[in-house]
């Protein structure tokens, strides 16, 4: 029998108390994801990264075929 099916049956019978995430775990995960997104946005919009991207794009457009 498949492992996931066996685990699901245990969860439905109430023998497995760790069947899913609680609301608090979802909240912490959401806050962590939002924080990571904010940091990533700051990095990508920084002057150094913007300049590097413009340089790469400029070199790609000036390439001769």
ChimeraX attribute file (.defattr): number of C-alpha atoms within 10 A of each C-alpha:
attribute: neighborCount
match mode: 1-to-1
recipient: residues
	/A:1	5
	/A:2	6
	/A:3	8
	/A:4	9
	/A:5	10
	/A:6	11
	/A:7	14
	/A:8	13
	/A:9	13
	/A:10	14
	/A:11	15
	/A:12	12
	/A:13	10
	/A:14	11
	/A:15	11
	/A:16	13
	/A:17	10
	/A:18	9
	/A:19	13
	/A:20	9
	/A:21	8
	/A:22	9
	/A:23	9
	/A:24	9
	/A:25	11
	/A:26	11
	/A:27	11
	/A:28	11
	/A:29	12
	/A:30	12
	/A:31	12
	/A:32	12
	/A:33	12
	/A:34	12
	/A:35	12
	/A:36	12
	/A:37	12
	/A:38	11
	/A:39	11
	/A:40	12
	/A:41	11
	/A:42	12
	/A:43	13
	/A:44	12
	/A:45	11
	/A:46	11
	/A:47	11
	/A:48	10
	/A:49	13
	/A:50	13
	/A:51	12
	/A:52	11
	/A:53	13
	/A:54	11
	/A:55	12
	/A:56	12
	/A:57	11
	/A:58	11
	/A:59	11
	/A:60	10
	/A:61	9
	/A:62	9
	/A:63	7
	/A:64	6
	/A:65	3
